[in-house]
Amino acid sequence: MNAPFSMGNAQRAAAVHGFVLRRPTRAVLDRLDLLAEVGGEATVYELAAHEGHDRPTTYHQRMHELMALGLVVRSGEGRQGEPYRYKLTPVGDMLRFVSL
């Protein structure tokens, strides 16, 4: 019998609703973990600073990929004084615990 939150159970539940759920890649899981490490919500500047990088522009693309998967949402105006903030969705937070 599968555990209540196993990937198999999640895939079956998604199929009942007409969706296909596939295992996240290691890169996706790493990005989710990074966002969780900074409290589950951050700007790209905070993400870059946390990893010790000085080029935050690449983080926008990475977060947009997670947004397309429904794992992250964005808030803010995207301008100085009110930058975009990326936040884990409940699904994104739960998928962090999936083993590959």
Backbone torsions as a table, in degrees:
resi	resn	phi	psi	omega
1	MET	NA	141.8	-179.8
2	ASN	-83.2	151.5	174.4
3	ALA	-66.6	155.3	-176.8
4	PRO	-57.2	-31.6	-177.4
5	PHE	-111.2	31.2	179.5
6	SER	-74.3	159.4	179.1
7	MET	-63.3	-37.9	179.0
8	GLY	-60.9	-43.7	177.9
9	ASN	-65.3	-40.1	178.8
10	ALA	-64.9	-39.8	179.1
11	GLN	-65.5	-40.6	177.8
12	ARG	-65.5	-41.9	178.9
13	ALA	-63.7	-40.6	178.0
14	ALA	-64.3	-40.7	-178.9
15	ALA	-63.7	-36.2	178.3
16	VAL	-59.2	-32.7	-178.3
17	HIS	-96.2	8.1	176.2
18	GLY	85.1	19.7	-180.0
19	PHE	-115.1	159.2	175.0
20	VAL	-115.6	125.3	178.8
21	LEU	-110.6	124.2	177.8
22	ARG	-117.5	158.7	-179.7
23	ARG	-64.0	137.4	177.2
24	PRO	-71.1	151.5	176.9
25	THR	-75.7	166.3	177.7
26	ARG	-60.4	-38.5	-179.9
27	ALA	-63.1	-41.7	178.4
28	VAL	-63.7	-45.5	179.8
29	LEU	-62.8	-38.9	178.1
30	ASP	-62.9	-40.3	179.6
31	ARG	-68.0	-38.9	176.8
32	LEU	-64.4	-41.7	178.5
33	ASP	-63.7	-40.3	178.7
34	LEU	-59.5	-47.0	-179.8
35	LEU	-64.7	-37.7	178.0
36	ALA	-66.4	-36.1	-179.6
37	GLU	-62.1	-30.6	-179.3
38	VAL	-95.6	17.2	175.4
39	GLY	101.5	5.6	177.8
40	GLY	88.5	-6.7	180.0
41	GLU	-152.5	132.6	-177.8
42	ALA	-164.8	163.6	170.3
43	THR	-89.3	167.7	178.1
44	VAL	-65.1	-30.6	177.9
45	TYR	-66.8	-38.6	177.2
46	GLU	-68.2	-38.4	177.6
47	LEU	-64.6	-45.2	180.0
48	ALA	-63.8	-42.9	179.2
49	ALA	-64.0	-38.4	179.6
50	HIS	-62.7	-36.7	179.8
51	GLU	-90.3	-4.5	178.9
52	GLY	79.6	25.0	179.3
53	HIS	-103.2	154.1	178.8
54	ASP	-109.8	9.0	-179.2
55	ARG	-118.4	84.8	-176.5
56	PRO	-74.4	-11.5	-175.1
57	THR	-63.0	-32.1	180.0
58	THR	-67.5	-23.1	-179.2
59	TYR	-71.0	-28.7	176.0
60	HIS	-59.9	-46.8	-179.5
61	GLN	-62.0	-43.6	-179.5
62	ARG	-62.7	-41.3	179.7
63	MET	-70.4	-33.5	177.3
64	HIS	-65.0	-36.5	176.4
65	GLU	-63.3	-40.3	178.1
66	LEU	-69.9	-33.8	176.3
67	MET	-63.8	-40.4	179.6
68	ALA	-63.6	-27.0	178.5
69	LEU	-88.3	-5.6	-179.3
70	GLY	78.8	20.4	-177.2
71	LEU	-97.9	-15.8	-177.5
72	VAL	-140.8	145.0	172.6
73	VAL	-119.5	159.0	-177.5
74	ARG	-120.2	141.2	173.9
75	SER	-133.4	167.8	-179.9
76	GLY	100.6	169.4	-176.2
77	GLU	-93.5	-15.3	179.6
78	GLY	74.5	30.9	178.4
79	ARG	-133.9	169.1	-178.5
80	GLN	-60.2	134.0	-176.4
81	GLY	94.5	-28.8	175.8
82	GLU	-143.5	72.0	-178.6
83	PRO	-71.6	163.8	174.7
84	TYR	-62.5	139.7	172.8
85	ARG	-118.3	131.1	179.2
86	TYR	-103.7	133.7	-175.4
87	LYS	-132.3	139.0	176.0
88	LEU	-64.2	137.7	170.5
89	THR	-84.7	166.1	176.3
90	PRO	-56.0	-38.1	178.3
91	VAL	-66.1	-43.7	177.9
92	GLY	-60.3	-39.5	178.7
93	ASP	-66.8	-41.3	-179.6
94	MET	-68.3	-36.7	-177.5
95	LEU	-68.9	-15.0	177.5
96	ARG	-61.7	-22.7	-175.0
97	PHE	-97.9	7.9	178.4
98	VAL	-80.6	132.2	176.5
99	SER	-92.1	143.8	-179.1
100	LEU	-83.8	NA	NA
